Amino acid sequence: AGLGGAAVGSQVGRDRAAGTTATAPAYRVTVVTDQGVSRMYEVAATGDLRVGDRVRIDNGVIYRV
């Protein structure tokens, strides 16, 4: 488990090159750790995450703290 700083989500488009309507993962979430390291995660939904939330990451799952 690790603690992160701010979470930022941005929506990415559908896979148009393949001509599919698959949308998972639909968001890229960037987490900045307390040490200043940025890590990007691709998730299907952001749930209740908002820009600036403190988060915890446990087994690749992002939780608000």
C-alpha positions as CSV (number, residue, x, y, z in Angstrom):
1,A,0.0,0.0,0.0
2,G,1.2,3.5,-0.8
3,L,0.0,7.0,-0.2
4,G,-0.4,9.4,-3.0
5,G,-0.9,13.1,-3.3
6,A,-3.2,14.6,-5.9
7,A,-5.2,12.5,-8.4
8,V,-6.0,13.9,-11.8
9,G,-8.4,12.1,-14.2
10,S,-8.8,12.8,-17.9
11,Q,-11.1,11.0,-20.3
12,V,-9.6,9.2,-23.3
13,G,-11.5,8.5,-26.5
14,R,-12.8,5.2,-27.8
15,D,-10.6,2.9,-29.7
16,R,-11.4,4.3,-33.2
17,A,-8.5,2.8,-34.9
18,A,-9.8,-0.7,-34.3
19,G,-13.4,0.4,-35.0
20,T,-14.7,-0.9,-31.7
21,T,-16.9,0.7,-29.1
22,A,-14.9,-0.8,-26.2
23,T,-14.2,1.9,-23.6
24,A,-12.3,0.2,-20.8
25,P,-10.2,1.7,-19.5
26,A,-11.9,5.0,-20.0
27,Y,-9.8,7.3,-17.8
28,R,-6.1,7.9,-17.1
29,V,-5.5,8.9,-13.5
30,T,-2.2,10.5,-12.6
31,V,-1.2,10.2,-8.9
32,V,1.6,12.3,-7.5
33,T,3.2,10.7,-4.5
34,D,4.3,12.6,-1.4
35,Q,7.9,12.1,-2.7
36,G,6.9,13.9,-5.9
37,V,6.9,10.9,-8.2
38,S,4.1,10.8,-10.8
39,R,2.4,7.5,-11.7
40,M,-0.3,7.0,-14.3
41,Y,-3.1,4.4,-13.9
42,E,-5.7,3.5,-16.5
43,V,-9.1,2.8,-14.9
44,A,-12.6,2.1,-16.2
45,A,-14.3,4.7,-13.9
46,T,-13.1,7.4,-11.5
47,G,-15.8,6.8,-9.0
48,D,-15.8,9.7,-6.5
49,L,-12.2,10.8,-7.2
50,R,-11.7,14.5,-7.8
51,V,-8.6,16.6,-8.7
52,G,-6.6,17.2,-5.6
53,D,-7.9,14.3,-3.5
54,R,-5.5,12.5,-1.2
55,V,-5.5,8.8,-2.3
56,R,-4.2,5.4,-1.2
57,I,-3.2,2.7,-3.7
58,D,-3.6,-0.9,-2.6
59,N,-3.0,-3.7,-5.1
60,G,-3.5,-1.3,-8.0
61,V,-6.8,0.0,-6.7
62,I,-7.1,3.8,-6.0
63,Y,-9.0,4.8,-2.8
64,R,-9.8,8.3,-1.5
65,V,-8.4,8.8,2.0
